Amino acid sequence: MKVKMLSFLLMTAGLAIFAYGGWKIFDMNRQTDISLTEAKEAIASSQSVRSAKHPSAPASFKPANGEAAGILHIPRLGAQLPIVEGTSPDDLEKGVGHYKDSYYPKQNGQIVLSGHRDTVFRRTGELEIGDKLKIELPYGSFEYEITHTKIVDQDDTSIITLQHEKEELLLTTCYPFSYVGNAPERYIMYAKPL
């Protein structure tokens, strides 16, 4: 009798964990879709303003935390990912997080975008040196080319320099890609503006 009860409890716990995981994936995809729609709307409305000879100044572009700021296009992967201001767990559930103290295109500094390896950046391991990336924002579209990659320890924050000397794009995600649980390293992709 005790074996049957233990088996029942283990099966119930397994189903609950499976259901919770399924819900989290569904909810994250839903939030990402909402953020992508918001980003597309912001870009579309600003394009009509720009075409009316009122361009947004890149220096004044500072979205609020959690706000959809733009879109990251990764042509090789056929990906169109919303960029959300901030890198808190809630922000990263909505899309690719923009590290809040980093810069945006044409602000002449380091642009840092982060995402989960098992959601928005699940296929980044397929990217190669020379692949193109495009950031679309309310004040314009900007292209980049991946120049090199690096793997660092999860606690290594030295790659985020927040330098304000030249424009560079960094994409960061957890590594190894197939690791189960909290990954011990970070995968960094560096890209230069074209």
N, CA, C and O of each residue as an XYZ file, in Angstrom:
776
protein
N       0.810     -1.194      0.000
C       0.000      0.000      0.000
C       0.857      1.263      0.000
O       0.567      2.222     -0.716
N       1.924      1.252      0.818
C       2.808      2.412      0.892
C       3.511      2.657     -0.448
O       3.722      3.808     -0.829
N       3.872      1.599     -1.160
C       4.541      1.717     -2.452
C       3.592      2.362     -3.469
O       4.010      3.209     -4.258
N       2.314      1.959     -3.450
C       1.336      2.532     -4.369
C       1.129      4.016     -4.077
O       1.040      4.830     -4.996
N       1.055      4.358     -2.803
C       0.868      5.754     -2.418
C       2.079      6.587     -2.823
O       1.923      7.693     -3.340
N       3.266      6.074     -2.596
C       4.491      6.781     -2.993
C       4.540      6.947     -4.509
O       4.904      8.013     -5.004
N       4.176      5.905     -5.244
C       4.145      5.988     -6.713
C       3.155      7.047     -7.170
O       3.450      7.833     -8.070
N       1.993      7.066     -6.556
C       0.971      8.050     -6.903
C       1.468      9.465     -6.630
O       1.288     10.356     -7.460
N       2.095      9.677     -5.473
C       2.613     11.007     -5.120
C       3.720     11.449     -6.088
O       3.759     12.608     -6.502
N       4.603     10.534     -6.441
C       5.681     10.872     -7.381
C       5.121     11.208     -8.761
O       5.585     12.151     -9.402
N       4.136     10.452     -9.221
C       3.519     10.739    -10.523
C       2.799     12.085    -10.494
O       2.883     12.860    -11.446
N       2.098     12.355     -9.408
C       1.389     13.631     -9.273
C       2.383     14.793     -9.262
O       2.172     15.808     -9.925
N       3.459     14.634     -8.507
C       4.488     15.683     -8.463
C       5.111     15.880     -9.839
O       5.335     17.017    -10.254
N       5.394     14.795    -10.553
C       5.965     14.894    -11.895
C       5.034     15.613    -12.859
O       5.479     16.451    -13.643
N       3.751     15.293    -12.808
C       2.767     15.964    -13.667
C       2.648     17.448    -13.329
O       2.520     18.286    -14.221
N       2.692     17.768    -12.034
C       2.616     19.175    -11.618
C       3.823     19.963    -12.127
O       3.679     21.087    -12.609
N       4.995     19.376    -12.018
C       6.210     20.043    -12.511
C       6.140     20.219    -14.020
O       6.489     21.280    -14.538
N       5.694     19.196    -14.726
C       5.546     19.260    -16.182
C       4.540     20.347    -16.576
O       4.794     21.123    -17.498
N       3.401     20.402    -15.878
C       2.372     21.406    -16.178
C       2.906     22.813    -15.908
O       2.667     23.728    -16.697
N       3.628     22.990    -14.800
C       4.191     24.300    -14.475
C       5.190     24.742    -15.547
O       5.172     25.895    -15.978
N       6.057     23.827    -15.974
C       7.029     24.148    -17.021
C       6.347     24.530    -18.325
O       6.754     25.479    -18.995
N       5.306     23.781    -18.680
C       4.545     24.096    -19.888
C       3.896     25.463    -19.805
O       3.893     26.216    -20.779
N       3.341     25.788    -18.630
C       2.718     27.098    -18.437
C       3.764     28.213    -18.563
O       3.507     29.232    -19.205
N       4.932     28.024    -17.959
C       5.983     29.052    -18.028
C       6.405     29.303    -19.476
O       6.584     30.454    -19.875
N       6.565     28.249    -20.258
C       6.944     28.407    -21.670
C       5.837     29.139    -22.428
O       6.116     30.058    -23.198
N       4.590     28.737    -22.215
C       3.453     29.394    -22.870
C       3.404     30.873    -22.499
O       3.263     31.732    -23.369
N       3.522     31.167    -21.196
C       3.433     32.552    -20.727
C       4.583     33.402    -21.262
O       4.375     34.558    -21.629
N       5.787     32.844    -21.310
C       6.937     33.589    -21.818
C       6.761     33.894    -23.307
O       7.057     35.004    -23.751
N       6.284     32.920    -24.074
C       6.021     33.159    -25.498
C       4.941     34.214    -25.687
O       5.037     35.043    -26.592
N       3.919     34.192    -24.846
C       2.843     35.180    -24.913
C       3.378     36.578    -24.630
O       3.070     37.526    -25.353
N       4.183     36.702    -23.573
C       4.753     38.011    -23.224
C       5.696     38.526    -24.311
O       5.718     39.722    -24.601
N       6.472     37.627    -24.909
C       7.371     38.016    -25.999
C       6.569     38.522    -27.199
O       6.940     39.517    -27.822
N       5.476     37.839    -27.520
C       4.625     38.281    -28.636
C       4.017     39.652    -28.365
O       3.938     40.485    -29.269
N       3.584     39.892    -27.126
C       3.022     41.194    -26.761
C       4.089     42.282    -26.914
O       3.812     43.346    -27.466
N       5.296     42.022    -26.431
C       6.394     42.996    -26.531
C       6.754     43.275    -27.980
O       7.029     44.420    -28.340
N       6.755     42.243    -28.816
C       7.068     42.424    -30.233
C       6.013     43.303    -30.901
O       6.353     44.176    -31.700
N       4.757     43.083    -30.587
C       3.679     43.913    -31.134
C       3.838     45.360    -30.679
O       3.685     46.278    -31.485
N       4.143     45.576    -29.396
C       4.348     46.932    -28.873
C       5.526     47.612    -29.561
O       5.449     48.793    -29.898
N       6.612     46.878    -29.772
C       7.788     47.448    -30.437
C       7.456     47.833    -31.875
O       7.845     48.907    -32.334
N       6.744     46.973    -32.586
C       6.359     47.276    -33.966
C       5.475     48.513    -34.026
O       5.628     49.344    -34.922
N       4.553     48.642    -33.079
C       3.678     49.818    -33.042
C       4.467     51.091    -32.766
O       4.221     52.120    -33.396
N       5.413     51.032    -31.832
C       6.235     52.211    -31.513
C       7.077     52.629    -32.713
O       7.216     53.819    -32.997
N       7.634     51.656    -33.411
C       8.455     51.954    -34.593
C       7.600     52.537    -35.703
O       7.992     53.511    -36.345
N       6.433     51.948    -35.932
C       5.542     52.425    -36.992
C       5.060     53.850    -36.714
O       5.029     54.681    -37.622
N       4.685     54.136    -35.462
C       4.194     55.486    -35.159
C       5.318     56.517    -35.244
O       5.077     57.659    -35.637
N       6.535     56.133    -34.884
C       7.645     57.088    -34.963
C       8.066     57.325    -36.405
O       8.564     58.403    -36.730
N       7.875     56.338    -37.278
C       8.234     56.524    -38.686
C       7.355     57.589    -39.330
O       7.827     58.354    -40.171
N       6.084     57.646    -38.944
C       5.231     58.696    -39.503
C       5.659     60.055    -38.980
O       5.584     61.052    -39.698
N       6.110     60.099    -37.721
C       6.609     61.364    -37.166
C       7.906     61.764    -37.867
O       8.088     62.928    -38.224
N       8.823     60.782    -38.067
C      10.087     61.083    -38.744
C       9.848     61.546    -40.169
O      10.533     62.445    -40.657
N       8.877     60.932    -40.842
C       8.613     61.331    -42.216
C       8.010     62.727    -42.267
O       8.002     63.368    -43.318
N       7.503     63.200    -41.122
C       6.966     64.562    -41.046
C       8.054     65.554    -40.627
O       7.754     66.641    -40.133
N       9.314     65.173    -40.826
C      10.476     66.033    -40.548
C      10.649     66.342    -39.054
O      11.109     67.426    -38.694
N      10.284     65.400    -38.196
C      10.510     65.546    -36.763
C      11.253     64.321    -36.249
O      10.671     63.516    -35.521
N      12.524     64.159    -36.610
C      13.243     62.957    -36.208
C      13.503     62.900    -34.707
O      13.755     63.922    -34.069
N      13.438     61.694    -34.156
C      13.817     61.497    -32.754
C      15.332     61.558    -32.662
O      16.030     61.001    -33.509
N      15.833     62.217    -31.662
C      17.278     62.294    -31.468
C      17.750     61.058    -30.723
O      17.200     60.739    -29.669
N      18.760     60.347    -31.241
C      19.254     59.156    -30.551
C      19.683     59.430    -29.112
O      19.498     58.578    -28.243
N      20.248     60.597    -28.848
C      20.745     60.899    -27.510
C      19.613     60.960    -26.491
O      19.833     60.692    -25.310
N      18.416     61.307    -26.928
C      17.297     61.446    -25.997
C      16.483     60.153    -25.856
O      15.489     60.131    -25.129
N      16.888     59.088    -26.534
C      16.127     57.841    -26.494
C      16.436     57.088    -25.208
O      17.523     56.530    -25.061
N      15.493     57.070    -24.283
C      15.658     56.390    -23.003
C      14.325     55.785    -22.599
O      13.546     56.421    -21.889
N      14.052     54.550    -23.047
C      12.786     53.905    -22.692
C      12.701     53.616    -21.191
O      13.721     53.506    -20.510
N      11.484     53.496    -20.694
C      11.261     53.148    -19.293
C      11.532     51.657    -19.081
O      11.414     50.859    -20.011
N      11.892     51.290    -17.855
C      12.124     49.872    -17.536
C      10.899     49.042    -17.889
O       9.768     49.413    -17.578
N      11.147     47.902    -18.550
C      10.076     47.003    -18.936
C       9.392     47.361    -20.239
O       8.558     46.597    -20.727
N       9.727     48.509    -20.813
C       9.097     48.970    -22.044
C       9.742     48.332    -23.269
O      10.960     48.160    -23.320
N       8.921     47.982    -24.253
C       9.438     47.466    -25.521
C      10.105     48.628    -26.246
O       9.453     49.620    -26.572
N      11.409     48.504    -26.498
C      12.186     49.602    -27.069
C      12.425     49.458    -28.562
O      12.568     50.462    -29.260
N      12.471     48.228    -29.068
C      12.782     48.012    -30.477
C      12.770     46.532    -30.814
O      12.223     45.710    -30.079
N      13.390     46.215    -31.947
C      13.403     44.838    -32.436
C      14.824     44.459    -32.843
O      15.517     45.230    -33.507
N      15.248     43.266    -32.436
C      16.512     42.683    -32.876
C      16.185     41.669    -33.956
O      15.476     40.693    -33.712
N      16.706     41.906    -35.154
C      16.530     40.975    -36.267
C      17.803     40.151    -36.412
O      18.903     40.704    -36.436
N      17.659     38.833    -36.508
C      18.792     37.943    -36.741
C      18.482     37.176    -38.025
O      17.871     36.108    -37.973
N      18.898     37.710    -39.181
C      18.531     37.116    -40.469
C      18.886     35.634    -40.617
O      18.080     34.866    -41.143
N      20.066     35.216    -40.166
C      20.471     33.810    -40.317
C      19.475     32.866    -39.660
O      19.247     31.758    -40.147
N      18.880     33.305    -38.549
C      17.942     32.469    -37.812
C      16.486     32.763    -38.175
O      15.574     32.068    -37.728
N      16.281     33.794    -38.988
C      14.916     34.201    -39.306
C      14.190     34.702    -38.065
O      12.970     34.572    -37.958
N      14.938     35.273    -37.130
C      14.379     35.697    -35.846
C      14.098     37.197    -35.822
O      14.848     38.007    -36.366
N      13.001     37.526    -35.180
C      12.580     38.897    -34.952
C      12.221     38.960    -33.463
O      11.166     38.470    -33.060
N      13.090     39.560    -32.649
C      12.943     39.497    -31.204
C      12.741     40.888    -30.614
O      13.455     41.822    -30.979
N      11.776     41.038    -29.704
C      11.582     42.349    -29.088
C      12.730     42.684    -28.145
O      13.228     41.825    -27.418
N      13.137     43.941    -28.172
C      14.137     44.442    -27.221
C      13.363     45.176    -26.130
O      12.586     46.088    -26.412
N      13.584     44.769    -24.884
C      12.882     45.339    -23.744
C      13.912     46.042    -22.856
O      15.000     45.513    -22.628
N      13.572     47.227    -22.359
C      14.493     47.949    -21.483
C      14.586     47.235    -20.135
O      13.580     47.037    -19.454
N      15.812     46.851    -19.759
C      16.058     46.209    -18.472
C      16.398     44.742    -18.615
O      16.071     44.106    -19.617
N      17.062     44.212    -17.593
C      17.471     42.801    -17.611
C      17.027     42.058    -16.353
O      17.636     41.057    -15.974
N      15.983     42.539    -15.715
C      15.451     41.817    -14.557
C      14.779     40.540    -15.064
O      14.500     40.439    -16.259
N      14.514     39.573    -14.200
C      13.826     38.357    -14.653
C      12.498     38.661    -15.368
O      12.167     38.013    -16.361
N      11.746     39.639    -14.865
C      10.483     40.006    -15.520
C      10.719     40.569    -16.913
O       9.971     40.259    -17.840
N      11.757     41.398    -17.073
C      12.075     41.984    -18.384
C      12.489     40.899    -19.370
O      12.058     40.912    -20.524
N      13.319     39.963    -18.925
C      13.812     38.905    -19.815
C      12.723     37.918    -20.212
O      12.886     37.179    -21.183
N      11.626     37.895    -19.483
C      10.501     37.051    -19.900
C       9.764     37.678    -21.083
O       9.021     36.997    -21.790
N       9.971     38.973    -21.293
C       9.280     39.688    -22.369
C      10.070     39.707    -23.668
O       9.511     40.003    -24.723
N      11.361     39.396    -23.609
C      12.180     39.429    -24.818
C      13.655     39.569    -24.498
O      14.122     39.122    -23.450
N      14.381     40.191    -25.406
C      15.812     40.444    -25.235
C      15.950     41.687    -24.361
O      15.378     42.733    -24.668
N      16.705     41.573    -23.279
C      16.845     42.699    -22.360
C      17.996     43.619    -22.750
O      19.093     43.159    -23.065
N      17.733     44.927    -22.726
C      18.771     45.940    -22.933
C      19.295     46.335    -21.567
O      18.546     46.829    -20.725
N      20.598     46.113    -21.347
C      21.215     46.463    -20.072
C      21.058     47.966    -19.871
O      21.565     48.756    -20.668
N      20.355     48.366    -18.805
C      19.879     49.743    -18.684
C      20.951     50.824    -18.673
O      20.664     51.958    -19.057
N      22.147     50.525    -18.258
C      23.183     51.560    -18.250
C      24.015     51.569    -19.529
O      24.918     52.392    -19.679
N      23.712     50.660    -20.444
C      24.450     50.645    -21.709
C      23.768     51.598    -22.697
O      22.753     52.219    -22.383
N      24.339     51.696    -23.877
C      23.889     52.678    -24.854
C      22.976     52.044    -25.899
O      22.739     50.836    -25.899
N      22.481     52.885    -26.776
C      21.704     52.456    -27.938
C      22.472     52.879    -29.185
O      23.408     53.673    -29.087
N      22.094     52.363    -30.356
C      22.791     52.746    -31.591
C      22.871     54.269    -31.776
O      21.942     55.010    -31.452
N      24.003     54.696    -32.301
C      24.340     56.098    -32.581
C      24.536     56.928    -31.314
O      24.571     58.157    -31.377
N      24.666     56.259    -30.158
C      24.997     56.966    -28.927
C      26.482     56.780    -28.590
O      26.939     57.169    -27.516
N      27.229     56.174    -29.531
C      28.682     56.049    -29.449
C      29.173     55.339    -28.190
O      30.019     55.863    -27.465
N      28.636     54.138    -27.932
C      29.079     53.387    -26.763
C      28.727     51.917    -26.884
O      28.305     51.441    -27.938
N      28.910     51.211    -25.778
C      28.675     49.771    -25.739
C      27.179     49.487    -25.548
O      26.563     49.950    -24.588
N      26.618     48.722    -26.476
C      25.213     48.307    -26.444
C      25.216     46.863    -25.949
O      25.840     46.001    -26.567
N      24.525     46.590    -24.839
C      24.516     45.252    -24.268
C      23.089     44.706    -24.277
O      22.191     45.272    -23.653
N      22.895     43.593    -24.997
C      21.602     42.920    -25.066
C      21.752     41.505    -24.516
O      22.666     40.776    -24.901
N      20.854     41.122    -23.615
C      20.921     39.805    -22.977
C      19.615     39.053    -23.165
O      18.540     39.646    -23.255
N      19.733     37.731    -23.224
C      18.537     36.903    -23.351
C      18.793     35.512    -22.814
O      19.934     35.070    -22.686
N      17.700     34.833    -22.502
C      17.807     33.460    -22.014
C      18.172     32.508    -23.154
O      17.657     32.632    -24.265
N      19.061     31.563    -22.868
C      19.497     30.592    -23.869
C      18.401     29.601    -24.228
O      18.462     28.961    -25.278
N      17.403     29.468    -23.368
C      16.339     28.503    -23.641
C      15.050     29.159    -24.135
O      14.021     28.496    -24.263
N      15.109     30.472    -24.415
C      13.936     31.154    -24.989
C      14.382     31.954    -26.211
O      14.592     31.382    -27.280
N      14.527     33.270    -26.063
C      14.821     34.128    -27.218
C      16.167     33.836    -27.879
O      16.301     34.007    -29.090
N      17.164     33.400    -27.112
C      18.492     33.144    -27.674
C      18.797     31.651    -27.772
O      19.966     31.268    -27.726
N      17.791     30.805    -27.905
C      18.029     29.365    -27.914
C      18.824     28.886    -29.118
O      19.411     27.805    -29.064
N      18.863     29.657    -30.213
C      19.593     29.221    -31.408
C      20.844     30.071    -31.667
O      21.416     29.992    -32.755
N      21.275     30.868    -30.711
C      22.442     31.721    -30.947
C      23.723     30.938    -31.181
O      24.668     31.467    -31.765
N      23.773     29.709    -30.744
C      24.941     28.871    -31.001
C      25.145     28.589    -32.477
O      26.229     28.163    -32.877
N      24.122     28.820    -33.299
C      24.212     28.621    -34.741
C      24.830     29.826    -35.463
O      25.184     29.731    -36.638
N      24.957     30.941    -34.769
C      25.519     32.140    -35.404
C      27.030     32.004    -35.581
O      27.707     31.344    -34.793
N      27.538     32.641    -36.627
C      28.966     32.563    -36.950
C      29.547     33.963    -37.137
O      28.822     34.941    -37.321
N      30.871     34.024    -37.085
C      31.576     35.271    -37.367
C      31.153     35.725    -38.768
O      31.119     34.925    -39.703
N      30.835     37.007    -38.900
C      30.412     37.549    -40.192
C      28.905     37.628    -40.360
O      28.422     38.313    -41.262
N      28.145     36.934    -39.500
C      26.682     37.021    -39.586
C      26.231     38.439    -39.247
O      26.874     39.145    -38.470
N      25.127     38.832    -39.839
C      24.597     40.185    -39.661
C      23.501     40.181    -38.601
O      22.792     39.193    -38.409
N      23.389     41.306    -37.927
C      22.332     41.576    -36.956
C      21.771     42.950    -37.290
O      22.479     43.798    -37.831
N      20.515     43.170    -36.973
C      19.908     44.475    -37.234
C      19.081     44.872    -36.020
O      18.294     44.079    -35.502
N      19.269     46.102    -35.575
C      18.465     46.656    -34.491
C      17.557     47.713    -35.109
O      18.015     48.634    -35.786
N      16.267     47.559    -34.859
C      15.287     48.520    -35.359
C      14.680     49.246    -34.161
O      14.126     48.626    -33.253
N      14.797     50.563    -34.180
C      14.318     51.402    -33.084
C      13.410     52.494    -33.649
O      13.363     52.687    -34.864
N      12.693     53.206    -32.791
C      11.851     54.285    -33.299
C      12.613     55.356    -34.081
O      12.008     56.062    -34.888
N      13.925     55.495    -33.863
C      14.664     56.530    -34.580
C      15.534     55.984    -35.720
O      16.361     56.717    -36.262
N      15.360     54.712    -36.090
C      16.088     54.200    -37.250
C      16.453     52.728    -37.143
O      16.209     52.076    -36.129
N      17.053     52.218    -38.233
C      17.521     50.829    -38.307
C      19.041     50.828    -38.407
O      19.629     51.660    -39.098
N      19.668     49.886    -37.709
C      21.118     49.871    -37.614
C      21.610     48.445    -37.790
O      21.094     47.519    -37.163
N      22.628     48.269    -38.661
C      23.149     46.932    -38.946
C      24.514     46.723    -38.305
O      25.314     47.647    -38.156
N      24.743     45.469    -37.934
C      25.984     45.066    -37.268
C      26.465     43.745    -37.851
O      25.696     42.991    -38.446
N      27.750     43.484    -37.668
C      28.344     42.231    -38.113
C      29.087     41.608    -36.945
O      29.876     42.274    -36.274
N      28.832     40.321    -36.700
C      29.503     39.619    -35.598
C      30.985     39.482    -35.931
O      31.347     38.973    -36.992
N      31.839     39.941    -35.015
C      33.289     39.919    -35.247
C      33.998     38.807    -34.473
O      34.959     38.221    -34.973
N      33.537     38.516    -33.269
C      34.140     37.442    -32.481
C      33.227     37.069    -31.314
O      32.269     37.772    -30.995
N      33.561     35.935    -30.690
C      32.791     35.453    -29.540
C      33.751     35.150    -28.401
O      34.964     35.055    -28.587
N      33.179     35.005    -27.229
C      33.979     34.726    -26.046
C      33.103     33.974    -25.049
O      31.896     34.203    -24.979
N      33.705     33.088    -24.289
C      33.006     32.397    -23.205
C      33.675     32.825    -21.904
O      34.893     32.722    -21.759
N      32.869     33.305    -20.962
C      33.397     33.775    -19.684
C      32.652     33.096    -18.544
O      31.584     32.517    -18.747
N      33.216     33.169    -17.355
C      32.575     32.653    -16.165
C      31.301     33.442    -15.891
O      31.228     34.625    -16.224
N      30.303     32.814    -15.292
C      29.028     33.484    -15.042
C      29.166     34.745    -14.184
O      28.333     35.646    -14.283
N      30.182     34.821    -13.362
C      30.378     35.980    -12.491
C      31.283     37.048    -13.092
O      31.515     38.084    -12.468
N      31.795     36.809    -14.291
C      32.710     37.751    -14.923
C      31.927     38.909    -15.540
O      31.274     38.749    -16.571
N      31.998     40.056    -14.908
C      31.293     41.233    -15.416
C      32.235     42.175    -16.181
O      31.839     43.280    -16.553
N      33.463     41.745    -16.411
C      34.444     42.618    -17.066
C      34.096     42.916    -18.526
O      34.597     43.890    -19.088
N      33.252     42.098    -19.144
C      32.904     42.335    -20.552
C      31.965     43.527    -20.702
O      31.910     44.149    -21.762
N      31.228     43.844    -19.640
C      30.349     45.011    -19.683
C      31.147     46.204    -19.178
O      31.189     46.486    -17.980
N      31.775     46.893    -20.115
C      32.639     48.021    -19.755
C      31.879     49.339    -19.743
O      32.292     50.294    -19.086
N      30.769     49.389    -20.471
C      29.990     50.609    -20.638
C      30.846     51.741    -21.197
O      30.618     52.916    -20.911
N      31.842     51.356    -22.005
C      32.710     52.355    -22.620
C      31.886     53.270    -23.522
O      30.876     52.865    -24.098
N      32.339     54.491    -23.623
C      31.642     55.518    -24.414
C      32.603     56.126    -25.436
O      32.609     57.335    -25.670
N      33.432     55.234    -26.051
C      34.427     55.692    -27.017
C      34.082     55.289    -28.438
O      34.341     56.036    -29.381
N      33.496     54.105    -28.593
C      33.115     53.634    -29.923
C      31.908     52.718    -29.783
O      31.709     52.079    -28.750
N      31.116     52.670    -30.832
C      29.928     51.838    -30.796
C      30.286     50.371    -31.010
O      31.000     50.029    -31.952
N      29.780     49.503    -30.123
C      29.913     48.064    -30.284
C      28.677     47.414    -29.673
O      28.114     47.911    -28.698
N      28.269     46.303    -30.258
C      27.104     45.562    -29.793
C      27.563     44.259    -29.158
O      28.374     43.537    -29.739
N      27.052     43.951    -27.970
C      27.322     42.687    -27.292
C      25.998     41.966    -27.077
O      25.040     42.544    -26.565
N      25.955     40.694    -27.474
C      24.829     39.830    -27.140
C      25.350     38.853    -26.095
O      26.409     38.254    -26.285
N      24.629     38.686    -25.007
C      25.057     37.776    -23.949
C      23.947     36.787    -23.621
O      22.766     37.133    -23.629
N      24.345     35.553    -23.332
C      23.409     34.527    -22.902
C      24.162     33.492    -22.075
O      25.393     33.478    -22.055
N      23.426     32.642    -21.403
C      24.049     31.600    -20.582
C      24.654     30.511    -21.462
O      24.224     30.298    -22.596
N      25.659     29.828    -20.920
C      26.379     28.797    -21.664
C      26.838     27.721    -20.697
O      27.147     28.049    -19.551
N      26.900     26.482    -21.082
C      26.606     25.852    -22.366
C      25.103     25.902    -22.689
O      24.260     25.964    -21.794
N      24.800     25.875    -23.978
C      23.425     26.010    -24.443
C      22.543     24.854    -23.985
O      21.359     25.055    -23.714
N      23.093     23.660    -23.894
C      22.296     22.486    -23.542
C      22.336     22.165    -22.049
O      21.830     21.122    -21.635
N      22.917     23.021    -21.252
C      23.054     22.789    -19.819
C      21.676     22.846    -19.146
O      20.861     23.704    -19.484
N      21.417     21.958    -18.216
C      20.168     21.965    -17.465
C      20.426     22.660    -16.134
O      21.334     22.275    -15.398
N      19.639     23.670    -15.826
C      19.820     24.420    -14.581
C      20.572     25.708    -14.829
O      20.689     26.160    -15.968
N      21.085     26.303    -13.754
C      21.836     27.555    -13.868
C      23.199     27.282    -14.494
O      24.039     26.595    -13.913
N      23.400     27.830    -15.682
C      24.639     27.575    -16.422
C      25.825     28.271    -15.752
O      25.677     29.366    -15.209
N      26.995     27.641    -15.788
C      28.173     28.184    -15.109
C      28.925     29.253    -15.908
O      29.827     29.899    -15.375
N      28.563     29.442    -17.178
C      29.309     30.388    -18.009
C      28.364     31.287    -18.806
O      27.149     31.087    -18.815
N      28.952     32.285    -19.477
C      28.206     33.188    -20.353
C      28.852     33.172    -21.728
O      30.076     33.139    -21.853
N      28.015     33.196    -22.755
C      28.470     33.234    -24.145
C      28.268     34.655    -24.631
O      27.161     35.190    -24.564
N      29.335     35.265    -25.118
C      29.304     36.665    -25.541
C      29.595     36.745    -27.032
O      30.550     36.141    -27.521
N      28.771     37.490    -27.748
C      29.009     37.765    -29.181
C      29.245     39.266    -29.327
O      28.457     40.083    -28.851
N      30.331     39.606    -29.988
C      30.675     40.994    -30.235
C      30.340     41.316    -31.695
O      30.597     40.506    -32.585
N      29.771     42.490    -31.936
C      29.456     42.894    -33.293
C      29.813     44.365    -33.484
O      29.720     45.172    -32.559
N      30.223     44.692    -34.712
C      30.594     46.076    -35.040
C      29.525     46.657    -35.967
O      28.882     45.925    -36.719
N      29.342     47.981    -35.906
C      28.369     48.611    -36.812
C      28.867     48.564    -38.253
O      30.070     48.615    -38.506
N      27.936     48.467    -39.184
C      28.267     48.483    -40.612
C      27.989     49.862    -41.195
O      28.203     50.083    -42.387
